[in-house]
Every structure is written in C-alpha cells, then in structure tokens.
Amino acid sequence: MKHRRPRPRRRAIARAVGTAGALAVALGAGMTPAMAAGKTSNKPSATGFSPDQPEQPNQPGQNTPWAPENDEAPLHHKAVHPDALASGRADASGLQLNMPAPTGPYGVGMVGLHLVDKSRTDPYIPGSSSRELMVSLWYPATATSGHYQAPWMPSISGAHFLASRGLSPQQVTLPTTAGHVLAPVNTKLGKLPVLLYSTGLHSDRAMGTALAQDLASRGYLVVTVDHTHDANEVQFPGNRLEVDTMPPGAHSSDTLKVRAADIRFVINQLGTISKGGDPDAGHATLPSGLSQSVDMSRIGMFGWSLGGAAVDTAMQLDHRIAAGADLDGQFFGSAPSKDLDRPFMLFSSGTHNRNNDGSWRTLWSHLKGYRVDIQLHGSAHLSFSDNEWMVPQEAGLLGLSQDQLQQMFGTIDPDRAVQIQREYLAAFFDQELRKRHSSLLDGPAEQYPEISFVR
C-alpha cells in the first residue's frame, strides 16, 4: 500500500485567543471548574532546545509511514490565525462528530487537572517557567446523573484544533465523550489499577479518548497527559491556550526524556491524591472517592507513536510502571538498548513490525519479562489514534477521497479497528495488572482474524 509523502508540518502561530468569556462554551475534557473565565497567554515562542546526543543509529529512515512526523501530517498542515479562534461556539447546522461508546460494564467519570512541576523548568520556552501540564482522569463512576458529559476537547483548544485542519466550530461540532465530569468514583470496585497515556508527536491527549474511556468503563483509572509545547494545543485554566513551540530539528530522544519526566511527575501527583491531597494548581474539586481508589501498586502505561516510544523511556526512568504497551511507535535514543524486566506489548499497524523496524528488534532483544508482539492487519499508523473514527466522518469537509482515506488509515473498518485495539489492550493490562489471564494473548483468535502474532 502506497503512503502519501508527508507534507511539511505547520507551525502554530496563534498565541492569544482574546478575553471573550463567551468562548468558554463548556467545561470539557481537561478543563477544571476554574476554566470558565479569565485571560489568555501571550508567552513568546521557544528558542534553542539543543540535543546532547545523536539519535540511536539502528533506525529505519524517517520517511517510514510510522515515523513520528506522520502523527499529524497530512491532517495538521494549516497555520492558525488568531481570528479563527474568535468564537468557539458550535453551529447546530454543522457536522456533529460521534465517537465510539465504551463497552465496559461501568459508567465513566472524568476530571481535568492542572499540574505544576516546580522542580523543572519548561525546556520549550525561554526563561525559567515551571513545567505545567494538563491531564484528564477517566475512571469508573457511579451516580452519573446530573454530571454533564465532557466534550472531546475544550472549546478554545477545540477551535484551534479544527482551524489547524481548515475547519471551524461552525462547520464541525466535536463529539461529547462518555466522561461525566466530577461524577463520584465507583468505590465498590476498591482500589483501581492505573494506566497512563502519552500521545503522538505534536498531538493532543484527546487523541486517546476512545481507548481511555473504554478502559475506564472496564474498571481502570486512566490518566491522559498533554505534553505542553510539544502538543499542538493545550487549554489551561483562565482560557489560556499554549501551542506547539518545539524548535524544528529537536531530537526525538530528547523529547522522550521530557515526556518520561512528565509521566514520572504525574505518577507522583497520583501518589499525592492517594494520600488525600489535591495536587491541582488551583485546588480544583476532585471527584468523591478518588483518593481511596488510586492503586499506586498497579501502574501501567500505553502510548501511540512517539507516545508509545515514551513508554519504554518512562519505564526505564520510573520502576513504578509495571507494564507497558506501545501502539505503533518507533523507538529512539538509548532506552531500547537497555534491559527491561517488566511486561511489554508491541502493537503495530499492518505495515510495521520488528521485521522492518530496527528499533523494535533492539527493544525486543532487551525485553526480559513477558513480551508479546501483535499486528493489526488492514490498519495504518493513524489507526491507533482517535483520527481513526474522526477523519472518515470529516472526509467531505476535508476534501479527502476514499482512496486518500485508505492511504491514511488502511482498509480496516474504523469501528472494527477501535474494537480490536480496546480488546487487546484490556487483555494485556488485565493479565499484567489484575492477574486475569486472557486466551487472546496465547495466539491467533478466530473472532479477531485481523490480529497476527509476530514470532
């Protein structure tokens, strides 16, 4: 299958949105209750992020279809003018996007947290600003009635996201998630195993929502993380929008170190929650039952593309991460050359596995614990993100033909792709964090012929 040559990726130029309170149409995924009003950021762009070591030599060329620069190309290719963010209001006559509903037995709750790591400075902006992150917590909930369902992305960052694709909130309404904001945690389930999610290069944490909310519906506490100034857009309290300021040519191995440090910091904040504390920078309200539901002894991590590579780097940095899964992510730096004695899943698209990716072969030889390498036939690199279900719905507005969609996402049906990813991720983490063996991991399954095991 031929793949499009990636277009040069766009640089976000919008740094300010304005002060119109009407832009905060709804509190959403990643938004705290304090985010309904306030001022925006006018911080300057970053300069000078110089890597201190070369890339690991045993890598395929960067023109491979699973290379990190393809995480946004060809979808994110338009510079965003501030005027495009003048209104985040959706239009009832526009296209309403829908996302796959969770399949687990539990309702889903959600809360967004603003976390500030005062021990680190942000490497992507000048000066000595502390590293700031936005994360979303997805969890099994009870008594969801009366708790509104969070949108897929907050209104201002959502408008920026759409504008980068040449669209507007008047043309497209981003979907509503299954996450009921601040709904009580289902404490009858006891302490919940924790999963962290890292997304693709210059991508947003929202790109893992279909998987995150499904895992939450199965009894996991899932934390999706935005890596600020690597992500295309992150909305903070006070309607502040931070965009991608990563300098061109920044080495992926250095980017992974930043992400791994982000993950370790987030795990530390979960520890604070488990002890009854509130790590949110604005001391936002936490869902009832959350502090007693965080199981710090059962932590896993998964990620897509560069976020998948970050799983290995984070596991090397933080031994609290007991199991990891990489969704089609090429590895960089020295991490895959180090032994790892904890369970790891490689989960690849139809054109990618360790037979044609030297970084995967390197890691595989250093995995000393349980390991499994599976391939989803008919899928492509973007199939492991929410683009899989979103872009086909937008194809007409984006001007994409069926052939172009097939080049970008392969031949697999979007719903089927999401379903299979959900089943195999849950099987892996159920086995490693809950000690529930799944026959799905033993070998080919009749009900999922699209999955093959790379031996």
C-alpha angles and dihedrals in degrees: 000000000000118000127210117255103250116251119231107277118248123244114228110237103177112100101159131047102185130246102274106139089203089074090073092076094157139359105246151171105332095009123123122211088258092064097082095093143012146081132313132235126263097182116151122246122268126261134187113024098163120187118228100206138034124253117272105273098221095081136116118244119285091244090075114121092241095051113126095247087068091064089091107015128127093011100055104050108119127091111234119232115207090238088066088068096051091111130021093186117126122227117230089218093057129093112287111212119213128200131205114275119237117265102206126103097250136077116246129239128190140191132176122220133198108214127189121197104204091182093068136049120221107260094203100061130052121254130032103298115155116248109264127194138184117211135177123217116208118189144157107277140192131204092027093164111113093023110106120230114251119240118243090255132005116266101256098041087041091056089049091048092052093044090055086061093047092256136114137210086252090062100036132028111204113229131264115244128221090247113114106207113242094350111159117269114251096248093180086081092063120216112359125224110242128231125187123203129206119187136211128290111294088356129126130245087243088074089078097049098108090056096038097052091045092053089048089053087056093055106274131127101227122193117197113198131206112208099215119231089010090066117076092236136001122181116213130187114290092040090283113160121201118190139189109299098160109137117243112263096027106156117249091225090060092045088054091053090055091049093048090052089049090054094048089051091050091051089053090053090051086055089055090052091049088057093052098264130130112225095182109123091229094038090243118189114274124212114269112260094023098115093055093045103059112103106201090182094064111052127153135171137208133177144175123240109321086008088057090053087050089061092068093043091048092048090053090051099042121036091192088081100091101183137015140196127196117204106206095314124152114222127234138186128017099310097092089053091061123086115255118195098188128089116278135183125203109200114181142182123249095272099041136070139122091284090072102024115073092194090060092049089051094051093044091057090052098048105108098172131058110322135181132179117198133172129209106216118214092027132109135206095275090050090083093063134063086264085083094072098023107053098052088057090052096041095109093052092043091050093238120154125215089256091053091049089052091051090052101039107018125231101298119113110255095232091048092050092053093045094053094046090051093050097048096042090050091046091053097047093040088056097045103035102027099030091233107142116221123203087210087079095051095075144296114350123211092223092054107042089159090073121081128178117233105220 
